[in-house]
Each structure stands twice: as structure tokens, then as C-alpha cells.
């Protein structure tokens, strides 16, 4: 039981005890009304102070002057705190007994667990969630300033654009507009090489100079990125001052637990900030690797806590560099701790990124735009196809083959007692076929002059451009390196490995970037952690990638521009500035469907034995459980029937699959919700804290049950069986090159898919209702429903899987220009049918079509009566528009569901539009589907 907690307390008393503790931690002296002494300290929080509207739960005094109100509510009211804002504002506007005070600007609603805060001196006061209460000295400083930060945004002058690219100008202007709209989060998407950090320093400079921001945190996830950022701040010179940034403002890179208060910009890793908020020391070596790649710590992660040396208001802004990674799990606590505006910087956002930043994308500067503007270089795709790469092979029973242990590389020669059939997916895992690797590398070598026809030196010798090969595993990389050296007839330094596990990855990377050798590097895992090599002109994919975001990062290694003089320092035969790079696709990576989904395995770099050890000694963490479940699922596919039976015998009869399911179930949100419901039903009159303890006990029991199966004997068995699994070296099946050429030579198949899709649509246009509507009169399209489109998609995929809408969309992208990128299969399908039916001349993402039609409709409605709709009405119309874009159609019944219900639902729309409500819905359905 927490200290100071009394049995049988009411929920209101428990909330106030928590509030008292939090106020004390934030530097306030909490007093009762009868014991009030406003001279006891700088900040005094007085309970039950009387106002002419009744007693306020807490009145906050700073320097003996009232400044704020806290409206305390029991924990169950956390979900309804915004409903109590009028009540707390009523107290804040009231006269305090004995005082003729002005309305108090700083107002909180709090349950002791959840706290919201409103500064009523802001232009449009809006409450926001807070981790803790602000400190008294903060309120004193805010009073001295006069204008709040959100008012000072309007003091920022127009941007001087000299020295800035168009994409940087757009990003800064839109970001500052977002600040003026009091948007708490903003995302800047800028392609690799387009100057994200320079843009960030420019808007940070303007925030410090004109908005009088106190402090800004520039957050990175590796020490290396922090050092790079520090160098850029030191080199930056604003376009309206002849002094460097560091002459005007203090810049401090956090290297220890000491945080000075007299600087304006702080650069730190998210790991260090996390350690600071846990009051722990952090060794600098922990900042060298991306936090998503570090080894398992074998202990349960600790939540952050309040640190009086680093209060929630310490930073006004937090800029998150490379925000596509690292910040969405444990590390998110760091960002949610501070009362600060969050600005994300990334070249490759994914769905998590968009979701975290509230879809507030203030700047979207894509790789394609950057290529068009000459900021990046584009790519050409060269395909290498071989028989075994595509189909796998069979080694017949009776053959003698090498068996090689994956890790030790130890070999044994043995006859096969059964046929070994392997697929393209099992290649380089279960079976290694050196002939397949050799066929690809040989084809790559022979066709390089076709890819780079001008790379002959004065002796008429061909010079290999700087090339990076992506391998599947360390073992695969070693095989590739050996064969590259042999096929090119070169020495060790010609081809080297750059991975986190190689002996000295930093120096090898520096050599690859700055020296003539190595000409070819092979990498597995150092893709997103600083492998930018400007002279890189060729990427060879010998591994497929299913994640769209990961693939874009990999391709991004080749996009950096480099001028001729610098390129010639490492590639002397170069004759022109780098204007493109070549993707050599040896595995179909440019053709395979990509997804935004995240892998289940959250700790991919952790050895299996460490995961087993951690769970055996009592570590309980969602990432550990899901990662171990993922590994066991993999092993289940590798184990023989005999090995599976032995596992079950040692695991009390449970199979690998059952154990994996129990691990996942221990943190399944639905399962945990059922446990909460069980506690509520069985303990209806219990105090919230008691219910929480019961729930935690049930959840812990579920975790213990899943983990209890693991012990030293079972762990040793799993690890030993995994180790003895070997790779078969297939020297029996020679591979054969089946195709090598530029991507355009392979477009016939894409054209066939496009034609097959169009034929299918036309053939069924008279028998499927959704297609009849598209081929009918335009006004008929208002009758389309989400279910019709969903059923149509399922019918197409069931009939011809190759015609899955996103696959057909990808085919169109290869053959002609398209507008946008659909978010899902259904939006792709609508756009494709519109194209085939002749409604759209160019294949256009349905989102864009709806947005375009919405603009036309609004202009038409405004004709003759400027701004016919109020801003609140426009907000509702935009919500309707977004719903139509995602679901094809909107009905009045939809207004009772998300997102409309949170805004007042059908009743609110009727209040805003009256008798016009239904006609507006019908009009929008018709107009937006046009």
C-alpha cells in the first residue's frame, strides 16, 4: 500500500492524497485552509479555499498572489475530465474570499492519476494532458513574461527565405502555422539529403529569437547522430545575423546525469533522457547503438518518474530526429513526460509515425519530389533472375553433400537418406547453394558495364562503382564475400562486410565512404544507423524485404548527391556528377508486395539463450514474451517430429506452438480487458486501488503460467537442438541465369496483369451491383456502400489472387504515372475501377479524388454567398469527407459512431445544419463520388 494511504478511504480522498504528493514533488507546499500561511514558501496550494462560487478544491498561490485552481476528481472521472472544465473555470473566474482578484489563469482538473491543464491566458485556451503539476517558479516566470508562449507565436515575423530550399521554406512556414493553431505535435517528412537538420536548426533559431522559447531539446537515438547534430548547430549561421548559432545561444550535448539550466538547446539521446527520468546513471556505450537493437537487459523496464531537476516544463519544444523508429514503445514515456510541443523529423514515416503525430503532417517532401528538384538522385532497376532463385531445387536421396553448422561453419560429408526439396524462401537458411550465389555475382559482374558504360579508366579497365550488397544473415554475407572476391579475382580489401557484428564496423564504413577500397561492401543490419555513403552508386539486393518503410531506408543509402570532384576521390573513372544510382534486384524485392505492418519480434538482435535466461529468472515484459514467442514459432517449423515430441515431454505435454500462444496471450489486450471485467464484476464495491491490485495479481499469474514452463533443462534442450540444425551445401544443382536486364524489359508480365484486371472488370460489369453503379449514370454513385466494395474485392481476390487491388496498383506504377498511394485494398480498388471505367484519365488515389471533389463542391456551395459555412460546420463537412474517402459512403446512422460520436453525433450535426442535414449528406455522397 502506498505510503500515507489509509484503509477504507473514499475515491475522492485517495485522489487528493495523490494530488498532494504530486504537488509536493513539484515544489508546492500543501496547506489546509485553517493552517494557511502564504509566507511559508514561494508556492502554496491551499485546500478548500472559499470562493463566492463555493470552496475550491485547491487554490494555488505564488508570491502570496493567487494564480490557479485545481479541481480534484476521483479516479473514475479520468475519462470525463474535459466535462469538468466549465466547473473549474467557474471557480477560477470567481472572487476568492477576502480578495478582489482577477480571474485566475492556470487551471487544472486532476484525479491524481490523470491531469489536464489549461492556461486561460492563451489565445484560444485549450486543455492538455500533463504528467505532473508545473512548479511555482514556472508560474512566477510566466507572469513576468506577460504573454504566454502560445501568444508569442504570433510575434514570429515572416521567414527570410534567402539560402533556403523551397522544401525547407514550406516546412518552416507550415510548422509555425501549426504552432499558431496550438497543435501539440507536428511531423516534417523530408527526403534523405534534403536538409532536415538544417531546417530544424532554422526553426529552432526563430523560436528562440522571436517566440522567446526558453529551452529546446533535440532528441536523437544514437550518440553518433547527437555528435553530428552538435556539429551542425556549431556550423549554422542564420540569414539575419552574422554570428554563428553557438555565439548567440548555448548548445549543450547531454553526456551525464548533470543537466545545466543556462543553455537554450540540449542535444541528447532518448536513452539518456530515459535514464535521467529514472534517476539512473547511463554509460555512454549504451548510446552507441539504436535502442531497438540493444541486447536484452534481463530486467523489467522501469517507468519514468518525476525529476525535480528536469521538471515537465523544462523544455518548450522537443524535436525528434529520425522519428520513424525507437519512440513508440518504452521510449514514448520520455516524450509524454514533458509539457512541450513535439516536432518529428523523418524521411520514411510509417503508419505508427503518422498516428503518433496526430496525422499533422506540416511538410511532405518525398524522395520523388527531391529527385525532381535535384536534391536527391533517382534510381534505375536492373533485374537478375535465376532458376533456383525463383523455384528452389531438389537434392535427391543418396547424394553425398556437405552439412555445415551455421555458426561454427564446421562441415561434415554425409549421404542423404531422403530427398531434400527446398524453396526460394529456404535458400541461404536451410540450404546454401553456392552455385546460385555465384550465378548472381557472375551475372552482376558481366552486366556491370551495361549498367555503367562510362566507367573505363585510361587503361581501358572497367572500374567497379561503389556497391553495397544486402545479405540475409551473417552466414549469407560471408558466403557472398568469398564468392565476390573469387568471381572478381580480387583481394580481401576489395570486398568487406559492414555489420554490427563485424570486428570494426566504424573504420570499415569510413574506408568504404572515403577510400578507394573496399569497392564492394556487404551488410546485414547496419542500414538505418549511419551507412550513408555519398559515392555509393549501386545497391544489390540479395534479400527480400516485406516492410515498405525498411525498404525505403535501404534504398535511401544510394540517394545522396555528390559532386564530380568528390566522387572522383573514391571513383577516379567517374565522368559526370552522380545523377542516379542502380538497384540490382536479384531476388524480386522491387516486385514483392510491401506492408506497413511491424514485425512481431521486437528484439531481433537478442540471442535465443538470453531470451530464455531472462524469462527463467523472472523478467516479465511484453517485448520479451512476444519476441520469444516469435522465435519458438520459427523453431516449430524447423524441428523434426522426433524433436517436437522430446520438447513436449520436457514441457509437461505442451507443444512449441502452445507455449508460444500462451506467451502471446499473457499480454493480449483482449485477454487483459477480460481480466479487468472479471475484477469489476466480482468486486463491484471495492476501491479503485484494490481493483487495480487484484487485476495486477491476475495478470501476473497469467504471465507466470506462460513463463513457468521454462527451466534450465528445457532451455538447454531448445538451444542444443537449434544449434545442431545445419545448412546443407548444395553443390549438386547448378544454377542457370534466366534473365538479366533493365526493368523495362520485364514489363510484359505487368502489362498482362493490367489487361487481365481490365478484362475481369468489363466482363462482370453487368452482373455485380458495385460495377453496374460505376458504369451507370454519375448520380448513381451515391448509392455505393462500403460493403459493396468489400464484397467486390473479396470476389476478385478469390477468383484471381494476382488481381489483388494493391498488386494491380503496383503494376500500373511500373507502366504509367499514378497519383498518390492508396492506404488499403478497398481505396485502391475504387481508384482502379474508376480508371478502367474511364471516369479518371490517370489512376488516382481515391483520397485525392474525394479531396478534389470536396473542394469543387465547397466552391459551388459558396458561389454567390462567400463563406456560407461556419468554421464548426466546415469541421463537420471535413469529417464527412474523410469518412467517404475511407468508406465510399456515409449515412446519417454513421454519425452515431467514431469519429462523429466524440463530437456530439447526429444531434450535434442536426444542431449545426438543421433541416439541411440529410440533403447535405446526400449531396456529398453524390458530389464526392463524381
Secondary structure, DSSP 8 states (H G I E B T S, - for coil): --TT--TT--HHHHHHHHHHHHHHHTT-EEEESTT--TTSSSEEEEEEEEETTEEEEEEEEETTEEEEEEEE--GGGGGGGGGGHHHHHHHHHS-BTT-------EEEEE-SSSEEEEETTSTT---EEESS---HHHHHHHHHH-S-HHHHGGG------TT--HHHHHHHHHHHHHHHTT-SEEEEEE-TTS-HHHHHHHHHHHHHHTS----EEEEESSHHHHHHHHHHHHH-B-TT-SSBHHHHS-EEE--SS---SS-SEEEEEHHHHHHHHTT----GGGGSS-GGGS---SS--------GGG-TTS-SEEEEETTTSS-SSTTHHHHHHS-SEEEEEESS--HHHHHHTTT-EEEEE-HHHHHHTTSB-EEEEEEEEEHHHHH-EEE-TT-EEEEEETTT--EEEEE-SS-EEE-TTTBTTTEE-HHHHHHHHHHHHHHHHHHSTT-B-TTS-B----EEEE-SSHHHHHHHHHHHHHHTT--GGGEEEESTTSTTHHHHHHHHHHSS--SEEEESS-SSSS---TT--EEEE-S---BHHHHHHHHHTT-B---HHHHHHH-TT--S---EEEEEESSSTTTS--B----S-S-TTS-HHHHHHHHHTT---HHHHHHHHHHHHHHHHHS-HHHHHHHHHHTTT--HHHHHHHHHHTT-HHHHHHHHHHHHHH-TTS-HHHHHHHHHHHHHHHHHHHHTT--HHHHHHHHHHHHH-EEEE--SS---EEEEEEGGGG-HHHHHHHHHHHHHHHHHTTTSHHHHHHHS-GGGGGG--HHHHHHHHHHHHHH-GGG-HHHHHHHHHHHS--BS--SSHHHHHHHHHHHHTTS-SS-B-HHHHHHHHHHHHHHHHHTTSTT-S-HHHHHHHHHHHHHHHHHS---GGGGGSTTTGGGTHHHHHHHHHGGGHHHHHHHHHHHHT-
